[in-house]
Amino acid sequence: MPQTPSPLKPKPKRHAEGHRSQNIGWLRAAVLGANDGIVSTASLMIGMATAGTGSTAVLASGVAGLVAGAMSMAAGEYVSVHSQSDTEKADLRAERAELKANPLAEMRELQGIYVGRGLTPELAETVAKQLMQHDALGAHALDELGINATHRARPAQAAWASATSFAVGAALPLGVAWFVPATSLPGWVAGSALLSLATLGALAARAGGAPILPGATRVLLWGALAMAVTAGAGLLFGAIG
């Protein structure tokens, strides 16, 4: 009696996983930019206010600090990340040349990496050969150089994230200073900046999967220290003037 052919088994669905490290590039730049925007702009305005300057000069210094800081963050982040990108490209060019000149030695090198991770030499050789056949450069980029698509340097993305987040962060204390009288400006700006920093630290910690309280406390303490030192410098300059 002929057997009825069994129906085709559906292909197993790939288990989708979301890893927070996929956001590390833009998250780092955005948090750094917003934190710097809040701290530097608030500190600048507090220093100007404690030195005895008028509200117009304080606001002007805040606007100037926002524009200059955003451009500085963008330029610095772009140059820094571009240098990283150039290094990655140079390593990939060198690896491509080595694969072309001596593929057997490169396969053995890949095999040695897998043996070091716990595979038997035989299995490591099989894996290395198959990966070399599939994508030799990609295998060496990931397992030898530690370069992968998720963490590749993206200069333009990092520069844009830093500049935008700096401007948003700087706008917070600047907006508060716009609506409060000059006599109470240092207290209002400092209070709003510290609240913003604590919130930013908590959100960044949550987005990165870290404990919220330590993340908020770190940025809060450093922000308070920066504003206190700048306020002291403003008082000293005002007393001398």
SULUR-V477967 format. One record per run of one state. SS is the DSSP state (H for helix, E for strand, - for the rest). FROM is the first residue (numbers start at 0). TO is the last residue. If there is no record, write none. Layout:
# SULUR-V477967
<<SS:FROM:TO> <SS:FROM:TO>>
This chain:
# SULUR-V477967
<<-:0:18> <H:19:49> <-:50:53> <H:54:100> <-:101:101> <H:102:115> <-:116:119> <H:120:142> <-:143:153> <H:154:178> <-:179:180> <H:181:207> <-:208:210> <H:211:239> <-:240:240>>
